[in-house]
Amino acid sequence: MNMEGDGMSELGRHLKEARLQKGMSLDDVQEVTKIRKKYLEAIEAGDYKVLPGSFYVRAFIKTYAEAVGVNPDELMEEHGNVPAAPVESTTMETVIQKRSRRPEAERNAKWLPTVLMWTFPILIIVVIYMYASGLNKSDSATVDNTNLTNAEQDPKTAQTAKPAPGGGVSAPTASPGAGDSGEATDPTTAPTATATPAPTPSPLPQDITVTQDGKSGKTTIYKVAAPAGSAVEVKIVASGESWLEVYKGENSKGEKLAFGTTAAGDSMSYTLDSNGMYIKSGYSPATVITVNGVTLSDGKSSSRFLVELVEEDGNSTENSGNEGNAE
């Protein structure tokens, strides 16, 4: 996992999270905005001195925000005034090229032939598979009916089951043959069937419940009820690139457990304690967060969760009055 330093500004982190949510790389943003990659990296890192002048700081941030679907006015308002870099006396190089805007219909038309080319073979394969499945079911039904008919036609092989005393079914009684004496069997010499006691069920494991318990701002709160001494596992598995932050406590001011960009295949596991845990995922579809096997979800593409441990009597081990401090 590629962890980055704390020098990244909140504004730059916000833009990077939005870029990752759209599945875009810095090269993709450079292609869309025509802003050089080194300036995009400087904006994400909060290093505005790299940009050529104060005018370009705000212009570049606004252009970047529009490219990744963020409202630039709300972004500026949320993070305050953007620091301005001094204007250099030397001649500034041209950093923005005229952006080409192709109509959306033209972009869609580019992929239409490819989609149609693959759609028809897939449909043909599905139809053939459904037809073959239908034939297999029909053949199985025919075989079963044939066996049933043969059994009905040969009554000599059929045996009638008689109800046994006390319930159940008794074994069929054979007719006496030439060597049989015809005498009744002595019940004292007959084998006695011994009832096998049912196995005693093993005790159930201790119950651990995970319940969604409302929201605090942008943060979804989950309460975990577990018996004292139980180990509650918080597991994060990444299937792609996403900005991820994990803290011990109820917000980002607690002890830092993970901080940076995930890659496909990354897996992290933590044990929940009385301090709780705050988790922030910039691109939720690329990270699966589970608590004791229960998946956390808020239905958003960018998620923030606060997981709190609750004692058996239902009282939270965390001060619920401080929930409002979560980001």
C-alpha positions as CSV (number, residue, x, y, z in Angstrom):
1,M,0.0,0.0,0.0
2,N,1.4,3.3,-1.1
3,M,1.1,5.6,2.0
4,E,1.6,9.4,1.5
5,G,2.8,12.0,3.9
6,D,0.7,14.4,6.0
7,G,1.8,17.3,3.9
8,M,-1.2,16.9,1.6
9,S,-3.7,19.8,2.1
10,E,-7.4,19.1,2.8
11,L,-8.4,20.8,-0.5
12,G,-5.9,18.6,-2.4
13,R,-7.0,15.5,-0.6
14,H,-10.7,16.3,-1.5
15,L,-9.8,16.7,-5.2
16,K,-7.7,13.5,-5.2
17,E,-10.6,11.5,-3.6
18,A,-13.0,12.8,-6.2
19,R,-10.6,11.8,-9.0
20,L,-10.2,8.3,-7.6
21,Q,-14.0,8.0,-7.3
22,K,-14.2,8.6,-11.1
23,G,-11.4,6.1,-11.7
24,M,-9.2,8.8,-13.3
25,S,-5.4,9.0,-13.2
26,L,-3.5,12.3,-13.2
27,D,-2.7,11.6,-16.9
28,D,-6.5,11.4,-17.6
29,V,-7.1,14.7,-15.8
30,Q,-4.2,16.3,-17.7
31,E,-5.8,15.1,-21.0
32,V,-9.1,16.6,-20.1
33,T,-7.9,19.9,-18.6
34,K,-4.7,20.4,-20.6
35,I,-3.0,21.4,-17.3
36,R,0.4,19.8,-16.9
37,K,0.7,16.9,-14.6
38,K,3.3,18.5,-12.4
39,Y,0.8,21.3,-11.6
40,L,-1.9,18.8,-10.8
41,E,0.4,17.0,-8.4
42,A,1.3,20.3,-6.8
43,I,-2.4,21.1,-6.2
44,E,-3.0,17.7,-4.6
45,A,0.1,18.2,-2.4
46,G,-0.9,21.8,-1.5
47,D,2.4,23.1,-2.9
48,Y,1.1,26.2,-4.6
49,K,4.6,27.7,-5.0
50,V,5.2,25.4,-8.0
51,L,2.4,27.2,-9.9
52,P,3.4,30.2,-12.0
53,G,1.3,32.8,-10.3
54,S,-1.7,33.6,-8.0
55,F,-4.1,33.8,-10.9
56,Y,-3.2,30.3,-12.0
57,V,-3.7,28.8,-8.4
58,R,-7.4,29.5,-8.4
59,A,-7.9,28.9,-12.1
60,F,-6.2,25.6,-12.0
61,I,-8.1,24.4,-8.9
62,K,-11.4,25.4,-10.5
63,T,-10.6,23.6,-13.7
64,Y,-9.4,20.5,-11.9
65,A,-12.6,20.5,-9.7
66,E,-14.9,20.7,-12.8
67,A,-13.0,17.8,-14.5
68,V,-13.6,15.5,-11.5
69,G,-17.2,16.6,-10.9
70,V,-16.7,18.8,-7.8
71,N,-18.5,22.2,-7.5
72,P,-15.5,24.7,-7.4
73,D,-17.4,27.4,-5.5
74,E,-18.4,24.9,-2.7
75,L,-14.9,23.6,-2.6
76,M,-13.4,27.1,-2.2
77,E,-16.0,27.9,0.5
78,E,-15.4,24.7,2.4
79,H,-11.6,25.0,2.5
80,G,-11.3,28.8,2.9
81,N,-9.1,31.1,0.8
82,V,-6.6,29.4,-1.4
83,P,-3.0,30.7,-0.7
84,A,-1.7,32.7,-3.5
85,A,1.9,32.3,-4.9
86,P,3.9,35.4,-5.9
87,V,3.9,36.3,-9.5
88,E,7.3,35.6,-11.1
89,S,9.0,38.4,-13.0
90,T,10.3,36.1,-15.7
91,T,8.2,35.3,-18.6
92,M,5.7,32.6,-17.7
93,E,5.4,29.6,-19.9
94,T,2.0,28.8,-21.4
95,V,0.5,26.2,-19.1
96,I,-3.0,25.9,-20.4
97,Q,-3.8,24.8,-23.9
98,K,-7.1,25.2,-25.5
99,R,-9.3,22.4,-24.3
100,S,-11.0,20.4,-27.0
101,R,-14.6,19.5,-26.2
102,R,-16.0,16.8,-28.3
103,P,-19.8,16.4,-28.2
104,E,-21.0,13.6,-25.9
105,A,-22.8,12.0,-28.7
106,E,-19.6,11.7,-30.7
107,R,-17.9,9.9,-27.8
108,N,-20.7,7.5,-27.4
109,A,-20.8,6.8,-31.2
110,K,-17.1,5.8,-31.0
111,W,-18.0,2.8,-28.7
112,L,-21.3,1.8,-30.3
113,P,-19.9,-0.4,-33.1
114,T,-17.7,-2.3,-30.6
115,V,-20.7,-2.9,-28.2
116,L,-22.9,-4.1,-31.0
117,M,-20.2,-6.4,-32.3
118,W,-19.9,-8.2,-28.9
119,T,-23.7,-8.1,-28.1
120,F,-24.9,-10.5,-30.8
121,P,-22.4,-13.4,-30.1
122,I,-23.2,-13.2,-26.4
123,L,-27.0,-13.4,-27.2
124,I,-26.4,-16.4,-29.5
125,I,-24.4,-18.2,-26.7
126,V,-27.1,-17.5,-24.2
127,V,-29.8,-18.9,-26.4
128,I,-27.8,-22.1,-27.2
129,Y,-27.1,-22.6,-23.5
130,M,-30.8,-22.2,-22.5
131,Y,-31.8,-24.6,-25.3
132,A,-29.3,-27.3,-24.2
133,S,-30.4,-26.9,-20.6
134,G,-34.0,-27.5,-21.6
135,L,-33.0,-30.7,-23.5
136,N,-31.2,-32.1,-20.4
137,K,-34.2,-31.5,-18.2
138,S,-36.5,-33.2,-20.7
139,D,-34.2,-36.3,-20.9
140,S,-34.1,-36.6,-17.1
141,A,-37.9,-36.5,-16.9
142,T,-38.2,-39.2,-19.5
143,V,-35.8,-41.5,-17.7
144,D,-37.7,-41.1,-14.4
145,N,-41.0,-41.8,-16.0
146,T,-39.6,-45.0,-17.7
147,N,-38.3,-46.3,-14.4
148,L,-41.7,-45.7,-12.7
149,T,-43.6,-47.4,-15.5
150,N,-41.3,-50.5,-15.3
151,A,-41.9,-50.8,-11.6
152,E,-45.7,-50.6,-12.0
153,Q,-45.6,-53.4,-14.7
154,D,-43.6,-55.8,-12.5
155,P,-45.7,-56.2,-9.3
156,K,-43.6,-59.3,-8.3
157,T,-40.7,-57.1,-7.4
158,A,-42.7,-54.6,-5.4
159,Q,-42.9,-55.1,-1.7
160,T,-45.6,-53.6,0.5
161,A,-44.3,-51.9,3.6
162,K,-46.4,-52.5,6.8
163,P,-46.6,-50.1,9.7
164,A,-44.6,-51.3,12.6
165,P,-45.9,-51.2,16.2
166,G,-45.0,-47.9,17.8
167,G,-44.5,-46.1,14.4
168,G,-42.0,-46.5,11.6
169,V,-42.0,-49.1,8.8
170,S,-41.4,-52.8,9.3
171,A,-39.3,-54.9,7.0
172,P,-41.3,-57.1,4.5
173,T,-42.1,-60.6,5.8
174,A,-41.0,-63.5,3.6
175,S,-43.5,-66.3,2.9
176,P,-42.5,-69.6,4.5
177,G,-40.6,-72.0,2.1
178,A,-40.0,-75.7,1.9
179,G,-37.5,-75.8,4.8
180,D,-39.5,-73.5,7.2
181,S,-40.9,-75.1,10.3
182,G,-43.8,-72.7,10.5
183,E,-43.2,-72.1,14.2
184,A,-43.4,-68.6,15.6
185,T,-40.1,-67.0,16.5
186,D,-39.3,-66.9,20.2
187,P,-39.2,-63.2,21.1
188,T,-36.6,-63.8,23.8
189,T,-34.1,-64.9,21.1
190,A,-34.9,-62.2,18.6
191,P,-32.3,-59.4,18.3
192,T,-33.3,-56.2,20.1
193,A,-32.8,-52.9,18.4
194,T,-31.1,-50.3,20.6
195,A,-32.1,-46.7,20.1
196,T,-29.2,-44.4,19.6
197,P,-29.6,-41.2,21.6
198,A,-29.6,-37.9,19.6
199,P,-26.3,-36.0,19.8
200,T,-26.3,-33.2,22.3
201,P,-26.0,-29.9,20.4
202,S,-22.8,-28.0,21.0
203,P,-23.2,-24.6,22.7
204,L,-23.7,-21.7,20.4
205,P,-20.9,-19.1,20.0
206,Q,-21.2,-15.8,21.8
207,D,-23.5,-13.4,20.0
208,I,-21.9,-10.3,18.4
209,T,-24.3,-8.0,16.7
210,V,-23.5,-5.1,14.3
211,T,-26.2,-2.4,14.0
212,Q,-26.4,0.9,12.1
213,D,-27.2,3.6,14.6
214,G,-27.9,6.8,12.7
215,K,-25.6,9.5,11.3
216,S,-23.5,12.4,12.6
217,G,-23.0,14.8,9.7
218,K,-21.4,12.9,6.8
219,T,-20.4,10.0,9.2
220,T,-22.5,6.8,9.5
221,I,-22.4,5.3,13.0
222,Y,-22.4,1.5,13.7
223,K,-22.8,0.1,17.2
224,V,-21.2,-3.4,17.9
225,A,-22.7,-5.3,20.8
226,A,-20.4,-8.0,22.1
227,P,-19.9,-9.9,25.4
228,A,-17.0,-8.8,27.5
229,G,-13.7,-10.2,26.3
230,S,-14.9,-11.0,22.8
231,A,-12.5,-10.2,19.9
232,V,-14.3,-8.1,17.3
233,E,-12.4,-8.0,13.9
234,V,-12.6,-5.0,11.6
235,K,-11.4,-6.1,8.1
236,I,-10.8,-4.0,5.0
237,V,-10.2,-5.6,1.6
238,A,-9.4,-3.4,-1.4
239,S,-10.3,-4.4,-5.0
240,G,-8.8,-1.3,-6.6
241,E,-7.4,2.2,-6.0
242,S,-9.1,4.3,-3.2
243,W,-8.0,6.9,-0.7
244,L,-8.2,5.2,2.8
245,E,-7.8,6.6,6.3
246,V,-8.2,4.5,9.5
247,Y,-8.0,6.0,13.0
248,K,-8.4,4.6,16.5
249,G,-11.1,6.8,18.2
250,E,-14.1,8.7,17.0
251,N,-12.6,11.0,14.4
252,S,-9.4,11.8,12.4
253,K,-7.7,13.2,15.5
254,G,-7.2,9.7,17.0
255,E,-4.2,7.4,16.6
256,K,-3.5,6.8,12.9
257,L,-3.7,3.1,11.8
258,A,-3.8,3.5,8.0
259,F,-3.4,6.5,5.7
260,G,-2.9,6.5,1.9
261,T,-4.0,5.0,-1.4
262,T,-5.0,1.4,-1.7
263,A,-4.2,-1.1,-4.5
264,A,-6.1,-4.2,-5.7
265,G,-5.5,-7.1,-3.3
266,D,-4.6,-5.0,-0.2
267,S,-6.1,-6.4,3.0
268,M,-6.0,-5.0,6.5
269,S,-7.3,-6.4,9.8
270,Y,-7.8,-4.6,13.2
271,T,-9.3,-5.5,16.6
272,L,-12.0,-3.2,17.8
273,D,-11.6,-1.9,21.3
274,S,-13.4,0.5,23.7
275,N,-11.8,3.5,21.8
276,G,-13.9,2.8,18.7
277,M,-12.6,3.2,15.1
278,Y,-13.1,5.9,12.5
279,I,-12.8,4.8,8.8
280,K,-12.8,7.0,5.7
281,S,-12.9,5.5,2.1
282,G,-12.6,7.9,-0.8
283,Y,-14.0,5.4,-3.3
284,S,-16.3,2.9,-1.5
285,P,-16.8,0.5,-4.5
286,A,-13.0,-0.4,-4.3
287,T,-13.0,-1.1,-0.5
288,V,-15.1,-3.7,1.4
289,I,-15.2,-2.9,5.1
290,T,-16.6,-5.6,7.4
291,V,-17.1,-5.9,11.2
292,N,-17.2,-9.5,12.5
293,G,-18.3,-10.5,8.9
294,V,-21.0,-7.8,8.6
295,T,-20.4,-5.4,5.7
296,L,-20.6,-1.6,6.4
297,S,-22.5,0.4,3.8
298,D,-24.0,3.9,3.5
299,G,-24.9,3.8,-0.2
300,K,-22.4,6.5,-1.1
301,S,-19.4,6.4,-3.4
302,S,-17.3,8.1,-0.7
303,S,-18.0,6.7,2.9
304,R,-17.2,7.7,6.5
305,F,-17.9,5.2,9.3
306,L,-17.6,5.4,13.1
307,V,-17.6,1.9,14.7
308,E,-18.3,1.9,18.5
309,L,-18.1,-1.1,20.9
310,V,-21.1,-1.5,23.2
311,E,-21.1,-3.5,26.4
312,E,-23.7,-6.3,27.1
313,D,-25.9,-4.0,29.1
314,G,-26.3,-1.7,26.1
315,N,-24.3,1.2,27.3
316,S,-21.7,2.5,24.9
317,T,-18.1,2.4,26.0
318,E,-17.6,5.7,24.1
319,N,-19.0,9.0,25.2
320,S,-21.9,9.3,22.8
321,G,-22.1,13.0,23.3
322,N,-18.8,13.4,21.4
323,E,-20.2,11.8,18.2
324,G,-20.7,15.2,16.7
325,N,-16.9,15.6,16.5
326,A,-16.6,13.0,13.8
327,E,-15.7,14.4,10.4
